[in-house]
Amino acid sequence: MHPSHLTKKNMLIAAALLSLAACSKPAPEEGAAPPAAVTVLKLQAAPVLLSDELPGRVAAFRTADIRPQVGGIVLRRQFEQGAEVQAGQKLFQLNPAPFQADVDSAAAALQHAVATANRASSQAERLKPLVEADAISRQAYDDAVAQREQAVATVAQARASLARRRLDLAFASIEAPIAGRIGSELVTEGALVGLADATPMARIQQIDKVYVDVRQPAAALAALRAASAEGKGGADKLPVTILGADGQPHPVTGRILFSGISVDAGTGDAVIRVLVDNPQRQLLPGMFVRARIARAVQADGVLVPQQAVLRGSDGQAQAWVLDGAHKASLKPVTVGDVVEHQYVVNGGLKAGDTVVIEGQERLQPGATVAPQPWKRAAAVATAAPVSAVR
């Protein structure tokens, strides 16, 4: 055999032996998996005010329809439509000429009555010594006295008629009975207005304070009164937050008027009247809003972020909790109302528990984890009172 053939054969044999040796070596053992990284929050107790959000409608604190007290032709409007007016401010001017003429006529009638009364009084005074001297009959004197009394009564009647005519003249200038915001004019200049008109001339609404009428089941009134008794300032001082269409609170304060509660016989709902300060006139009559009304107070409430609560196949709420050795366990919990993306804990968790907020999908019961503080922990675990909405 040629020497080169032997060399190639030996090389192949050596390569095969090396391959078998490599395959026979045991595989290196893999290292243990590192602990799962999760974010956690340590629960703390804080005062929680449980509330209900109820639909409501705004009503003006006072409303006054401007109507004429005398009939006449509207000469001019004396206000800016949509502006704020003060009580006693002139709004409309009716044609005063007819009423001035009536005043002049009544004044003349009063002068005539006074002259007649003076003459009758003088006549009675002249006849008095004559009847005492039996120069005239008693009947003639009594008739003179009666005429004097009638003349005095006529003077009083004329004075009253003049006062009435002057009042009608004053009514020709129509004034605002209350302060508030006036709407558009409902009659124009040159229109004939009268006492029997169904349409008012304008409408004033006082809205620096407004009412918000909200509805809730009548069965909830007992809890509402109990919550108000626990609050400060008595039953009529229960604070109410008014929310706009965007869900943001209005910068106004309100309180429930328990004297204004009534029950709708058709629906069984209680209509609750809330008095709200409205200095900026942000709430307008007829506007639909939502009112957040307190119904209970938890002095040591516990809140847990919503993402920490899982639902099992049976719908049971659950949460991962860490012990002192950072071992995870899944616990059933009971949650209630929601406030700012947090559940109010009713059972299963307590203050001091460490709850897993993020990373639950990497957990197994009894597994040791590497916890990291949740980013929003400082914002959630605050000691300030919060309001939970149902």
Contacts in CASP RR format, 6 or more apart in sequence:
PFRMAT RR
TARGET T0000
AUTHOR 0000-0000-0000
METHOD contacts of the structure
MODEL  1
MHPSHLTKKNMLIAAALLSLAACSKPAPEEGAAPPAAVTVLKLQAAPVLL
SDELPGRVAAFRTADIRPQVGGIVLRRQFEQGAEVQAGQKLFQLNPAPFQ
ADVDSAAAALQHAVATANRASSQAERLKPLVEADAISRQAYDDAVAQREQ
AVATVAQARASLARRRLDLAFASIEAPIAGRIGSELVTEGALVGLADATP
MARIQQIDKVYVDVRQPAAALAALRAASAEGKGGADKLPVTILGADGQPH
PVTGRILFSGISVDAGTGDAVIRVLVDNPQRQLLPGMFVRARIARAVQAD
GVLVPQQAVLRGSDGQAQAWVLDGAHKASLKPVTVGDVVEHQYVVNGGLK
AGDTVVIEGQERLQPGATVAPQPWKRAAAVATAAPVSAVR
34 370 0 8 1.000
35 326 0 8 1.000
35 367 0 8 1.000
35 368 0 8 1.000
35 369 0 8 1.000
35 370 0 8 1.000
36 359 0 8 1.000
36 362 0 8 1.000
36 363 0 8 1.000
36 367 0 8 1.000
36 369 0 8 1.000
36 370 0 8 1.000
37 359 0 8 1.000
37 362 0 8 1.000
37 369 0 8 1.000
37 370 0 8 1.000
37 372 0 8 1.000
38 320 0 8 1.000
38 328 0 8 1.000
38 356 0 8 1.000
38 357 0 8 1.000
38 358 0 8 1.000
38 359 0 8 1.000
38 360 0 8 1.000
38 362 0 8 1.000
38 363 0 8 1.000
38 369 0 8 1.000
38 370 0 8 1.000
38 371 0 8 1.000
38 372 0 8 1.000
39 356 0 8 1.000
39 357 0 8 1.000
39 358 0 8 1.000
39 359 0 8 1.000
39 371 0 8 1.000
39 372 0 8 1.000
39 373 0 8 1.000
39 374 0 8 1.000
39 375 0 8 1.000
40 322 0 8 1.000
40 354 0 8 1.000
40 355 0 8 1.000
40 356 0 8 1.000
40 357 0 8 1.000
40 371 0 8 1.000
40 372 0 8 1.000
40 373 0 8 1.000
40 374 0 8 1.000
41 304 0 8 1.000
41 305 0 8 1.000
41 308 0 8 1.000
41 354 0 8 1.000
41 355 0 8 1.000
41 357 0 8 1.000
41 373 0 8 1.000
41 374 0 8 1.000
41 377 0 8 1.000
41 380 0 8 1.000
41 381 0 8 1.000
42 352 0 8 1.000
42 353 0 8 1.000
42 354 0 8 1.000
42 355 0 8 1.000
42 377 0 8 1.000
42 381 0 8 1.000
43 302 0 8 1.000
43 303 0 8 1.000
43 304 0 8 1.000
43 345 0 8 1.000
43 349 0 8 1.000
43 350 0 8 1.000
43 351 0 8 1.000
43 352 0 8 1.000
43 353 0 8 1.000
43 354 0 8 1.000
43 355 0 8 1.000
43 381 0 8 1.000
44 302 0 8 1.000
44 351 0 8 1.000
44 352 0 8 1.000
44 381 0 8 1.000
44 383 0 8 1.000
45 300 0 8 1.000
45 301 0 8 1.000
45 302 0 8 1.000
45 351 0 8 1.000
46 300 0 8 1.000
46 301 0 8 1.000
46 302 0 8 1.000
46 303 0 8 1.000
46 381 0 8 1.000
46 382 0 8 1.000
46 383 0 8 1.000
46 384 0 8 1.000
46 385 0 8 1.000
46 386 0 8 1.000
47 297 0 8 1.000
47 298 0 8 1.000
47 299 0 8 1.000
47 300 0 8 1.000
47 301 0 8 1.000
47 385 0 8 1.000
47 386 0 8 1.000
48 297 0 8 1.000
48 298 0 8 1.000
48 301 0 8 1.000
48 303 0 8 1.000
48 339 0 8 1.000
48 344 0 8 1.000
48 385 0 8 1.000
48 386 0 8 1.000
48 387 0 8 1.000
48 388 0 8 1.000
49 294 0 8 1.000
49 296 0 8 1.000
49 297 0 8 1.000
49 298 0 8 1.000
49 385 0 8 1.000
49 386 0 8 1.000
49 387 0 8 1.000
49 388 0 8 1.000
50 294 0 8 1.000
50 295 0 8 1.000
50 296 0 8 1.000
50 297 0 8 1.000
50 298 0 8 1.000
50 337 0 8 1.000
50 344 0 8 1.000
50 387 0 8 1.000
50 388 0 8 1.000
50 390 0 8 1.000
51 241 0 8 1.000
51 292 0 8 1.000
51 293 0 8 1.000
51 294 0 8 1.000
51 295 0 8 1.000
51 387 0 8 1.000
51 388 0 8 1.000
51 389 0 8 1.000
51 390 0 8 1.000
52 216 0 8 1.000
52 220 0 8 1.000
52 292 0 8 1.000
52 293 0 8 1.000
52 295 0 8 1.000
52 389 0 8 1.000
52 390 0 8 1.000
53 243 0 8 1.000
53 290 0 8 1.000
53 291 0 8 1.000
53 292 0 8 1.000
53 389 0 8 1.000
53 390 0 8 1.000
54 214 0 8 1.000
54 215 0 8 1.000
54 216 0 8 1.000
54 272 0 8 1.000
54 290 0 8 1.000
54 291 0 8 1.000
54 293 0 8 1.000
55 214 0 8 1.000
55 215 0 8 1.000
55 288 0 8 1.000
55 289 0 8 1.000
55 290 0 8 1.000
55 291 0 8 1.000
56 212 0 8 1.000
56 213 0 8 1.000
56 214 0 8 1.000
56 215 0 8 1.000
56 288 0 8 1.000
56 289 0 8 1.000
56 290 0 8 1.000
56 291 0 8 1.000
57 212 0 8 1.000
57 213 0 8 1.000
57 286 0 8 1.000
57 287 0 8 1.000
57 288 0 8 1.000
57 289 0 8 1.000
58 210 0 8 1.000
58 211 0 8 1.000
58 212 0 8 1.000
58 283 0 8 1.000
58 284 0 8 1.000
58 285 0 8 1.000
58 286 0 8 1.000
58 287 0 8 1.000
58 288 0 8 1.000
58 289 0 8 1.000
59 210 0 8 1.000
59 211 0 8 1.000
59 212 0 8 1.000
59 213 0 8 1.000
59 285 0 8 1.000
59 286 0 8 1.000
60 205 0 8 1.000
60 206 0 8 1.000
60 207 0 8 1.000
60 210 0 8 1.000
60 211 0 8 1.000
60 285 0 8 1.000
61 206 0 8 1.000
61 207 0 8 1.000
61 208 0 8 1.000
61 209 0 8 1.000
61 210 0 8 1.000
61 211 0 8 1.000
61 275 0 8 1.000
62 178 0 8 1.000
62 205 0 8 1.000
62 206 0 8 1.000
63 203 0 8 1.000
63 204 0 8 1.000
63 205 0 8 1.000
63 206 0 8 1.000
63 285 0 8 1.000
64 176 0 8 1.000
64 177 0 8 1.000
64 178 0 8 1.000
64 203 0 8 1.000
64 204 0 8 1.000
64 205 0 8 1.000
65 200 0 8 1.000
65 202 0 8 1.000
65 203 0 8 1.000
66 91 0 8 1.000
66 92 0 8 1.000
66 174 0 8 1.000
66 176 0 8 1.000
66 177 0 8 1.000
66 182 0 8 1.000
66 200 0 8 1.000
66 201 0 8 1.000
66 202 0 8 1.000
66 203 0 8 1.000
66 204 0 8 1.000
67 195 0 8 1.000
67 197 0 8 1.000
67 200 0 8 1.000
67 201 0 8 1.000
68 92 0 8 1.000
68 94 0 8 1.000
68 171 0 8 1.000
68 174 0 8 1.000
68 193 0 8 1.000
68 194 0 8 1.000
68 195 0 8 1.000
68 197 0 8 1.000
68 201 0 8 1.000
69 171 0 8 1.000
69 174 0 8 1.000
69 195 0 8 1.000
70 94 0 8 1.000
70 99 0 8 1.000
70 168 0 8 1.000
70 171 0 8 1.000
70 172 0 8 1.000
70 194 0 8 1.000
70 195 0 8 1.000
71 94 0 8 1.000
71 192 0 8 1.000
71 193 0 8 1.000
71 194 0 8 1.000
71 195 0 8 1.000
72 94 0 8 1.000
72 95 0 8 1.000
72 98 0 8 1.000
72 172 0 8 1.000
72 192 0 8 1.000
72 193 0 8 1.000
72 194 0 8 1.000
73 94 0 8 1.000
73 95 0 8 1.000
73 190 0 8 1.000
73 191 0 8 1.000
73 192 0 8 1.000
73 193 0 8 1.000
74 92 0 8 1.000
74 93 0 8 1.000
74 94 0 8 1.000
74 187 0 8 1.000
74 188 0 8 1.000
74 189 0 8 1.000
74 190 0 8 1.000
74 191 0 8 1.000
74 192 0 8 1.000
74 193 0 8 1.000
74 201 0 8 1.000
75 93 0 8 1.000
75 94 0 8 1.000
75 95 0 8 1.000
75 189 0 8 1.000
75 190 0 8 1.000
76 92 0 8 1.000
76 93 0 8 1.000
76 189 0 8 1.000
77 91 0 8 1.000
77 92 0 8 1.000
77 185 0 8 1.000
77 189 0 8 1.000
78 90 0 8 1.000
78 91 0 8 1.000
78 92 0 8 1.000
78 93 0 8 1.000
79 85 0 8 1.000
79 89 0 8 1.000
79 90 0 8 1.000
79 91 0 8 1.000
79 176 0 8 1.000
79 182 0 8 1.000
79 202 0 8 1.000
81 182 0 8 1.000
81 183 0 8 1.000
81 184 0 8 1.000
81 185 0 8 1.000
82 181 0 8 1.000
82 182 0 8 1.000
82 183 0 8 1.000
82 184 0 8 1.000
83 181 0 8 1.000
83 182 0 8 1.000
84 179 0 8 1.000
84 180 0 8 1.000
84 181 0 8 1.000
84 182 0 8 1.000
85 91 0 8 1.000
85 176 0 8 1.000
85 179 0 8 1.000
85 180 0 8 1.000
85 181 0 8 1.000
85 182 0 8 1.000
85 204 0 8 1.000
86 176 0 8 1.000
86 179 0 8 1.000
86 180 0 8 1.000
87 176 0 8 1.000
87 177 0 8 1.000
87 178 0 8 1.000
87 179 0 8 1.000
88 175 0 8 1.000
88 176 0 8 1.000
88 177 0 8 1.000
89 175 0 8 1.000
89 176 0 8 1.000
90 173 0 8 1.000
90 174 0 8 1.000
90 175 0 8 1.000
90 176 0 8 1.000
91 174 0 8 1.000
91 175 0 8 1.000
91 176 0 8 1.000
91 182 0 8 1.000
91 201 0 8 1.000
91 202 0 8 1.000
92 173 0 8 1.000
92 174 0 8 1.000
92 187 0 8 1.000
92 201 0 8 1.000
92 202 0 8 1.000
93 172 0 8 1.000
93 173 0 8 1.000
93 174 0 8 1.000
94 171 0 8 1.000
94 172 0 8 1.000
94 173 0 8 1.000
94 174 0 8 1.000
94 193 0 8 1.000
95 172 0 8 1.000
96 169 0 8 1.000
96 172 0 8 1.000
96 173 0 8 1.000
99 165 0 8 1.000
99 168 0 8 1.000
99 169 0 8 1.000
99 171 0 8 1.000
99 172 0 8 1.000
100 169 0 8 1.000
102 165 0 8 1.000
102 168 0 8 1.000
102 169 0 8 1.000
103 162 0 8 1.000
103 165 0 8 1.000
103 166 0 8 1.000
103 168 0 8 1.000
103 169 0 8 1.000
105 165 0 8 1.000
106 158 0 8 1.000
106 161 0 8 1.000
106 162 0 8 1.000
106 164 0 8 1.000
106 165 0 8 1.000
106 166 0 8 1.000
107 162 0 8 1.000
109 158 0 8 1.000
109 161 0 8 1.000
109 162 0 8 1.000
110 155 0 8 1.000
110 158 0 8 1.000
110 159 0 8 1.000
110 161 0 8 1.000
110 162 0 8 1.000
112 158 0 8 1.000
113 151 0 8 1.000
113 154 0 8 1.000
113 155 0 8 1.000
113 157 0 8 1.000
113 158 0 8 1.000
114 155 0 8 1.000
114 158 0 8 1.000
116 151 0 8 1.000
116 154 0 8 1.000
117 148 0 8 1.000
117 151 0 8 1.000
117 152 0 8 1.000
117 154 0 8 1.000
117 155 0 8 1.000
119 151 0 8 1.000
120 144 0 8 1.000
120 147 0 8 1.000
120 148 0 8 1.000
120 150 0 8 1.000
120 151 0 8 1.000
121 148 0 8 1.000
121 151 0 8 1.000
121 152 0 8 1.000
123 144 0 8 1.000
123 147 0 8 1.000
123 148 0 8 1.000
124 141 0 8 1.000
124 144 0 8 1.000
124 145 0 8 1.000
124 147 0 8 1.000
124 148 0 8 1.000
127 136 0 8 1.000
127 140 0 8 1.000
127 141 0 8 1.000
127 144 0 8 1.000
128 141 0 8 1.000
130 136 0 8 1.000
130 141 0 8 1.000
131 137 0 8 1.000
131 138 0 8 1.000
131 140 0 8 1.000
131 141 0 8 1.000
174 201 0 8 1.000
176 182 0 8 1.000
176 204 0 8 1.000
177 204 0 8 1.000
178 204 0 8 1.000
178 206 0 8 1.000
179 204 0 8 1.000
179 206 0 8 1.000
180 204 0 8 1.000
180 205 0 8 1.000
180 206 0 8 1.000
180 207 0 8 1.000
180 208 0 8 1.000
181 204 0 8 1.000
181 205 0 8 1.000
181 206 0 8 1.000
181 207 0 8 1.000
181 281 0 8 1.000
182 202 0 8 1.000
182 203 0 8 1.000
182 204 0 8 1.000
183 202 0 8 1.000
183 203 0 8 1.000
183 204 0 8 1.000
183 205 0 8 1.000
184 202 0 8 1.000
185 201 0 8 1.000
185 202 0 8 1.000
186 199 0 8 1.000
186 200 0 8 1.000
186 201 0 8 1.000
186 202 0 8 1.000
186 203 0 8 1.000
187 193 0 8 1.000
187 199 0 8 1.000
187 201 0 8 1.000
187 202 0 8 1.000
193 201 0 8 1.000
205 285 0 8 1.000
207 278 0 8 1.000
207 281 0 8 1.000
207 283 0 8 1.000
207 284 0 8 1.000
207 285 0 8 1.000
208 277 0 8 1.000
208 278 0 8 1.000
208 279 0 8 1.000
208 281 0 8 1.000
209 275 0 8 1.000
209 276 0 8 1.000
209 277 0 8 1.000
209 278 0 8 1.000
210 275 0 8 1.000
210 276 0 8 1.000
210 278 0 8 1.000
210 283 0 8 1.000
210 285 0 8 1.000
211 273 0 8 1.000
211 274 0 8 1.000
211 275 0 8 1.000
211 276 0 8 1.000
212 240 0 8 1.000
212 242 0 8 1.000
212 254 0 8 1.000
212 273 0 8 1.000
212 274 0 8 1.000
212 276 0 8 1.000
212 283 0 8 1.000
212 289 0 8 1.000
212 291 0 8 1.000
213 271 0 8 1.000
213 272 0 8 1.000
213 273 0 8 1.000
213 274 0 8 1.000
214 271 0 8 1.000
214 272 0 8 1.000
214 274 0 8 1.000
214 291 0 8 1.000
214 293 0 8 1.000
215 264 0 8 1.000
215 267 0 8 1.000
215 269 0 8 1.000
215 270 0 8 1.000
215 271 0 8 1.000
215 272 0 8 1.000
216 224 0 8 1.000
216 269 0 8 1.000
216 270 0 8 1.000
216 272 0 8 1.000
216 293 0 8 1.000
217 268 0 8 1.000
217 269 0 8 1.000
217 270 0 8 1.000
218 263 0 8 1.000
218 268 0 8 1.000
218 269 0 8 1.000
218 270 0 8 1.000
220 270 0 8 1.000
220 295 0 8 1.000
221 261 0 8 1.000
221 270 0 8 1.000
223 295 0 8 1.000
223 296 0 8 1.000
224 238 0 8 1.000
224 256 0 8 1.000
224 272 0 8 1.000
224 293 0 8 1.000
224 295 0 8 1.000
225 235 0 8 1.000
225 258 0 8 1.000
226 296 0 8 1.000
227 238 0 8 1.000
227 294 0 8 1.000
227 295 0 8 1.000
227 296 0 8 1.000
227 297 0 8 1.000
228 234 0 8 1.000
228 235 0 8 1.000
228 236 0 8 1.000
228 237 0 8 1.000
228 238 0 8 1.000
228 256 0 8 1.000
228 258 0 8 1.000
228 294 0 8 1.000
229 235 0 8 1.000
230 297 0 8 1.000
231 237 0 8 1.000
231 238 0 8 1.000
231 297 0 8 1.000
235 258 0 8 1.000
236 255 0 8 1.000
236 256 0 8 1.000
236 257 0 8 1.000
236 258 0 8 1.000
236 259 0 8 1.000
237 255 0 8 1.000
238 255 0 8 1.000
238 256 0 8 1.000
238 293 0 8 1.000
238 294 0 8 1.000
239 253 0 8 1.000
239 254 0 8 1.000
239 255 0 8 1.000
239 294 0 8 1.000
240 253 0 8 1.000
240 254 0 8 1.000
240 255 0 8 1.000
240 256 0 8 1.000
240 274 0 8 1.000
240 276 0 8 1.000
240 291 0 8 1.000
240 292 0 8 1.000
240 293 0 8 1.000
240 294 0 8 1.000
241 249 0 8 1.000
241 291 0 8 1.000
241 292 0 8 1.000
241 387 0 8 1.000
242 249 0 8 1.000
242 250 0 8 1.000
242 252 0 8 1.000
242 254 0 8 1.000
242 274 0 8 1.000
242 276 0 8 1.000
242 283 0 8 1.000
242 289 0 8 1.000
242 290 0 8 1.000
242 291 0 8 1.000
242 292 0 8 1.000
243 249 0 8 1.000
243 250 0 8 1.000
243 289 0 8 1.000
243 290 0 8 1.000
243 291 0 8 1.000
243 292 0 8 1.000
244 250 0 8 1.000
244 289 0 8 1.000
244 290 0 8 1.000
245 288 0 8 1.000
245 289 0 8 1.000
247 290 0 8 1.000
249 292 0 8 1.000
250 282 0 8 1.000
250 283 0 8 1.000
250 289 0 8 1.000
251 280 0 8 1.000
251 282 0 8 1.000
252 276 0 8 1.000
252 277 0 8 1.000
252 278 0 8 1.000
252 279 0 8 1.000
252 280 0 8 1.000
252 282 0 8 1.000
252 283 0 8 1.000
253 276 0 8 1.000
253 277 0 8 1.000
254 274 0 8 1.000
254 275 0 8 1.000
254 276 0 8 1.000
254 277 0 8 1.000
255 274 0 8 1.000
255 275 0 8 1.000
256 272 0 8 1.000
256 273 0 8 1.000
256 274 0 8 1.000
256 275 0 8 1.000
256 293 0 8 1.000
257 273 0 8 1.000
257 274 0 8 1.000
257 275 0 8 1.000
260 272 0 8 1.000
260 273 0 8 1.000
261 270 0 8 1.000
261 271 0 8 1.000
261 272 0 8 1.000
261 273 0 8 1.000
262 270 0 8 1.000
262 271 0 8 1.000
263 269 0 8 1.000
263 270 0 8 1.000
263 271 0 8 1.000
264 270 0 8 1.000
264 271 0 8 1.000
272 293 0 8 1.000
274 291 0 8 1.000
274 293 0 8 1.000
276 283 0 8 1.000
283 289 0 8 1.000
292 387 0 8 1.000
292 389 0 8 1.000
294 387 0 8 1.000
295 390 0 8 1.000
298 344 0 8 1.000
300 351 0 8 1.000
301 344 0 8 1.000
301 345 0 8 1.000
302 344 0 8 1.000
302 345 0 8 1.000
302 349 0 8 1.000
302 350 0 8 1.000
302 351 0 8 1.000
303 339 0 8 1.000
303 342 0 8 1.000
303 343 0 8 1.000
303 344 0 8 1.000
303 345 0 8 1.000
303 380 0 8 1.000
303 386 0 8 1.000
304 319 0 8 1.000
304 333 0 8 1.000
304 335 0 8 1.000
304 342 0 8 1.000
304 343 0 8 1.000
304 345 0 8 1.000
304 349 0 8 1.000
304 355 0 8 1.000
305 341 0 8 1.000
305 342 0 8 1.000
305 343 0 8 1.000
305 357 0 8 1.000
305 374 0 8 1.000
305 376 0 8 1.000
305 380 0 8 1.000
306 338 0 8 1.000
306 341 0 8 1.000
306 342 0 8 1.000
306 343 0 8 1.000
307 357 0 8 1.000
307 358 0 8 1.000
308 319 0 8 1.000
308 320 0 8 1.000
308 355 0 8 1.000
308 356 0 8 1.000
308 357 0 8 1.000
308 360 0 8 1.000
309 317 0 8 1.000
309 318 0 8 1.000
309 319 0 8 1.000
309 333 0 8 1.000
309 335 0 8 1.000
309 343 0 8 1.000
310 317 0 8 1.000
310 318 0 8 1.000
310 319 0 8 1.000
310 320 0 8 1.000
310 360 0 8 1.000
311 317 0 8 1.000
311 318 0 8 1.000
312 318 0 8 1.000
316 332 0 8 1.000
317 332 0 8 1.000
317 333 0 8 1.000
317 334 0 8 1.000
317 335 0 8 1.000
318 330 0 8 1.000
318 331 0 8 1.000
318 332 0 8 1.000
318 333 0 8 1.000
319 330 0 8 1.000
319 331 0 8 1.000
319 333 0 8 1.000
319 349 0 8 1.000
319 355 0 8 1.000
319 356 0 8 1.000
320 328 0 8 1.000
320 329 0 8 1.000
320 330 0 8 1.000
320 331 0 8 1.000
320 355 0 8 1.000
320 356 0 8 1.000
320 360 0 8 1.000
320 363 0 8 1.000
321 328 0 8 1.000
321 329 0 8 1.000
321 330 0 8 1.000
321 331 0 8 1.000
321 349 0 8 1.000
321 353 0 8 1.000
321 354 0 8 1.000
321 355 0 8 1.000
321 356 0 8 1.000
322 328 0 8 1.000
322 329 0 8 1.000
322 354 0 8 1.000
322 355 0 8 1.000
322 356 0 8 1.000
322 369 0 8 1.000
322 371 0 8 1.000
323 329 0 8 1.000
324 354 0 8 1.000
325 368 0 8 1.000
326 368 0 8 1.000
326 369 0 8 1.000
326 370 0 8 1.000
326 371 0 8 1.000
327 366 0 8 1.000
327 367 0 8 1.000
327 368 0 8 1.000
327 369 0 8 1.000
328 356 0 8 1.000
328 363 0 8 1.000
328 364 0 8 1.000
328 365 0 8 1.000
328 366 0 8 1.000
328 367 0 8 1.000
328 368 0 8 1.000
328 369 0 8 1.000
329 365 0 8 1.000
329 366 0 8 1.000
330 363 0 8 1.000
330 365 0 8 1.000
331 348 0 8 1.000
331 349 0 8 1.000
332 348 0 8 1.000
333 345 0 8 1.000
333 347 0 8 1.000
333 348 0 8 1.000
333 349 0 8 1.000
334 345 0 8 1.000
334 346 0 8 1.000
334 347 0 8 1.000
334 348 0 8 1.000
335 343 0 8 1.000
335 344 0 8 1.000
335 345 0 8 1.000
335 346 0 8 1.000
335 347 0 8 1.000
336 343 0 8 1.000
336 344 0 8 1.000
336 345 0 8 1.000
336 346 0 8 1.000
336 388 0 8 1.000
336 390 0 8 1.000
337 343 0 8 1.000
337 344 0 8 1.000
337 388 0 8 1.000
337 389 0 8 1.000
337 390 0 8 1.000
338 344 0 8 1.000
338 388 0 8 1.000
338 389 0 8 1.000
338 390 0 8 1.000
339 386 0 8 1.000
339 387 0 8 1.000
339 388 0 8 1.000
339 389 0 8 1.000
340 386 0 8 1.000
342 380 0 8 1.000
344 388 0 8 1.000
349 355 0 8 1.000
354 371 0 8 1.000
356 363 0 8 1.000
356 369 0 8 1.000
356 371 0 8 1.000
357 374 0 8 1.000
358 374 0 8 1.000
363 369 0 8 1.000
374 380 0 8 1.000
END
